Amino acid sequence: MSAVHSTSRPKRSRTWLCAVRYGVQPALMAALMIAGAMAVRADAADQAARTFRDCAACPEMVVIPPGKFVMGSPETEKDRDPDEGQHMVVIAYSFAVSKGPITWDQWDACVRENMCDGPAVEAALRLDRDGKPIPNYVPHVRGSHPVVGVSWFDAQAFIRWINRKIGKEQYRLLSEAEFEYAARAGTTTTYWWGDEPSHEYANYGKDAGPDLGGMAEGRDIWVDSTSPICSFPENPFGLCDMYGNVYQWVEDCYETDIARLPADGSAARSGNCSVRGFRSNSYESNAKTMRSANRAFVYAPDTRGRPYLGFRIAKTLP
């Protein structure tokens, strides 16, 4: 019997396709995918052992395991921006991340000890984007809601206060790579929960179209307002509000393409240091800017008064 030769193209596995896309050997890509899945499963099983609080005023911290991931977005991702070039990032160290963004309660404690500039932040919140007073200004709710209106320098002041509390220089902002790694939490989809936006998982504005205009769907009952931190489900690493609620400053000097960011997870110290970036998304922003790979936009580090911009902190572990 003669051999039958098929003219159809052989089917390629997902691992093979990923390897071709990212320029990685198929065997290595398979190992990375398996290791990532195992890390997430182990993380979920050991949640209680991965959280700590260094002081009464300190935020609850979640330990993030080392790992590898592809930073950025594939060209096929909906709403992708051209500055999201993909590259492999290897984070060979554990680090800790505050469970949620820093809250007004935590910020106010820093203000009371004269380490943070509360009056200046509150004054800036009363101005519009052109620096003009907002008529009938209504202050944001405080307490366990994320602090907003703070500059990158204000975030650094808060960090100095926390480091003084513990007597060590260990707290800092996340790098941009660390933020995406922690947000993805071992996933490769557009959002950590899948490829479609959902008001069950985050406090954000419209699914599509211009920014502004909060929603009241599912768990997202806060219309045009921040929500108390951790009002929505945690991601597989145990972090809250990595998507939605407020944008959050990162450490890096701005690079126009994330493919040029350090491949070891560290913050970029070169590039344009006159502006700093931020990640996540806010209560008034659309689903496009909530994607895992989205880079939002940039501001000068002394920018205050943005009612959608806050921060969270990281800790370098021994």
Secondary structure, 3 states (H helix, E strand, C coil): CCCCCCCCCCCCCHHHHHHHHHCCCHHHHHHHHHHHHHHHHHHHHCHHHHEECCCCCCCCEEEECCEEEEECCCCCCCCCCCCCCCEEEEECCCEEEECCCCEHHHHHHHHHCCCCCHHHHHHHHCECCCCCECCCCCCCCCCCCECCCCCHHHHHHHHHHHHHHHCCCCEECCCHHHHHHHHHCCCCCCECCECCCCCCCCCCCCCCCCCCCCCCECCECCCCCCCCCCCCCCCCCCCCCCCCCCEEEEEEEECCCHHHCCCCCCCCCCCEEEEEEEEECCCCCCHHHHCCCCCCCEECCCCCCCCCEECCCEEECC
